[in-house]
Amino acid sequence: MDIPIKYDPKSVEEKIYHHWINNDYFFSYPDNRKSYTIIMPPPNITGILHIGHILNNTIQDILIRYARMKGNNPCWIPGTDHASIATEAKIVYQLKKKGLSKFIIGRDKFLSYVVEWSKKHKKIIFNQLKKLGCSCDWTRVQFTMSKKLSKSITKIFIDLYEKGYIYRGYHVVNWDPKARTTISDEEVVYKERIGTLYYIKYKIKGKEDFIIIATSRPETIFGDTAVCFHPDDVRYYHLKGKYVIIPIINRVIPIIQDSYVDPNFGTGFLKITPAHDINDKNIADKYHLDIIDIFNEDATLNENGLHYQGMDRFEVKKKIIQELDKLGFIVNREKFNQKIGISERTKSVVEQKLSLQWFLKMKQISNPAIEAVKNGEIKFYPSRFKKIYFQWMDKIHDWNISRQLWWGHRIPVYYYGHSPNDFVVAENLESALKKAKIKSHNYDLNYDNLWQDSDVLDTWFSSWILPISVFDGISNPNNHEISYYYPTENLITGSDILFFWVARMIIAGFFFQKKKPFKNVYFTGILRDSKNKKISKSLNNSPNPIDLIEKYGADSVRMGIMLRASAGKDFHFEENFCLQGRNFSNKIWNAFRLIQSWEIKENHNLYYDDIPKVSNMALIWFENRFYYVLELFEIYFNKYKFDESLMILYKFIWNDFCSLFLEIIKPISGKFISKTVYLKTVKWFENILKLLHPYMPFISEEIWSLLKKRTEKEALIISSWPKKKSYNWNLLVSFERAIQIVSKIRNIRNQIHLPHKTSLVLFSVKNKEEYHPVILKLANLSQIIEILKRPKKGRFFSFFIGTDRYFLSLDRKYHLDKNDSFNIEKKIQYFHNFLSIIRKNLSNDKYVKSVPKHLLLKEKKKESDTLKKIVYLKEILKKMN
């Protein structure tokens, strides 16, 4: 067989993936096996995948491949998310570059642009996932705006409304002026900024006196409907029942008292602006205050802003400060730290704004979801995220599910009149007309009299039922597939969407299916760039995964990232992670090439095969070692410690298999290998490839197919996982001792620059080594001599293994080359020269004063280490002479 010298992932990966696809290895259908289902967290169609998606989907693929080999029926459902706000923002930006807006082209034309964008990016995303090696069932691709899922969304909206869980009401919401829509609390990112408190005089009605209010937002005085102080604040007792006059607009508002006010902040007076602060709105409801909205949708001031109408809020702030100053109302300014809410998607400063929206009552329906995590029915990895989960669930409030966007699931509400209650909730216009006629008692209504709500539903309202809707469990609750595949097994996701998605899916699972949606939740850490920023599409700070795969191969990218990925822990991504993966791929390939290069000695004696003693020892040891590693690997794997299980496998392959086992059994040049040894070696190599396959599927499948001719039913991807067997622990300990001896001898060789080809003699005091043949071969010893006490004559290096002492002979009669002494002298001279350079720097005052402290300490350590090396080499030279 003509095997390439170097492993070329480019030529292998596409071929192998087509082989998997063509043979339907990813396809899943309910059968008599145990189901193992994963729903892919659908990537947004806003662009290409970033390295965080690669981590997330690699973990899912590892779990799916492992489950497949363990005999389960794995079903991994791929998909994409329509991502209302983010996608609409992308299209709005594209149109803006062309001098257009969505309002100019209209809703239908705008949506046609979005659909075209979504098709293009779905294709890009799925091609990226295939390049990575994801073994998804591509016959089950989902899109959160598909007709099937839309039907489920409409149905649950109607059901929840009819049961009284969904309602329409005025609430203060987070308003994104750039996207012109509401956003959730979780979509607001708070940033620390230095702000200014303006101390403003409000004249007391009927008096020549003033009160002073400290505010950071003087531009919102147009919405003030009261001022408030704490009931226990004795400074203002005399003002109970009084009124003040708002500067500039001269509106009279009451002075009230409420314990919400912090008497130690500012002057102890708080201006109440109910339409633009949730806490102010609560106070307004309590004291029946007026509510005045001062902002348009784009955060310009409306008619309530008087002469500032139509002006942007930030411009108003500058001008109103100037006006208040000119009129003598500002008495002081003070800097302070404040938190500003920023829209995660558009980076716009968020306003709190009173708005008529649709809401879903969450408190009552969330109790089963709390209990399921509390009692361990649903497990979190790492478990510390349970605390954060409970904190959020305990404070859960009504979910604002409506968004003022065009891209998304249109709210299934139809209006027929101008009264606030003139609407019906229905799945389509035909049904809406029937309901409207009955509700209005007006049977002359026609289609022209009805219009659908222009808002769409929050993106997460489609995603929260995904584990159910992908199996049509909403429209057909007890169908064959939902009964077989639900609940799903694992959810792999980032902790940043614990509230957006994870908590809501658990709530939905128990509400709609009376069952948990998944058994385990694994939270990946957040991948960060060199500046410690979260890697994300919006920041455009991720390396292109396809470029990495093209350069290093998918297996190398997968392995490089998985060695660093620990549940819930953030880490910085570096490209050299992939380089480590490529080096490992090459190591495995070279091991394969070595095995294939051996010539087999055909045995014509049916009862006897001439297996060298050292090879037999290696085979027995490796069998025991394999089952020990298998046990350890599965312990960590089943605890979702994928990085640690991979590191166990990495060391096992690199050290135990390549550096030890293959070196021990490797035939001496010009000799043949025993057929029995060869076949057993292939057997253990195959078992190694099985363990490796979930992590590095391409190279493992390629080598598997090259080791021997196989049928389609014998592919590695569908092979059975190795079964656990008992192992001899004492044997492993004894062998490890032999390897420690070899390691000590190799270290001594390196220290004195003695080539491996030079044979040595080892003296062992009062110890019979069980693995003499292994030590002789790996350490290249001519013999091991057992003695009762330390040799009296000769030149030796001694070392200990535990309490047992060994002496490595340096006598010329055994091995010593005449050039060894000369080489060590040269090395000593080199270190002397190096030492003089270091000391020259350290004796230079200018250098010492200018260099950073950590570099100075580094230089001093170099000086100390170099001195130790010189002393050590001189001792060796003394022993040799």
Summary of the structure (lengths in Angstrom):
residues: 881
radius of gyration: 36.8
end to end distance: 52.9
largest distance: 120.6
contacts: 2783
relative contact order: 0.09
helix: 48%
strand: 19%
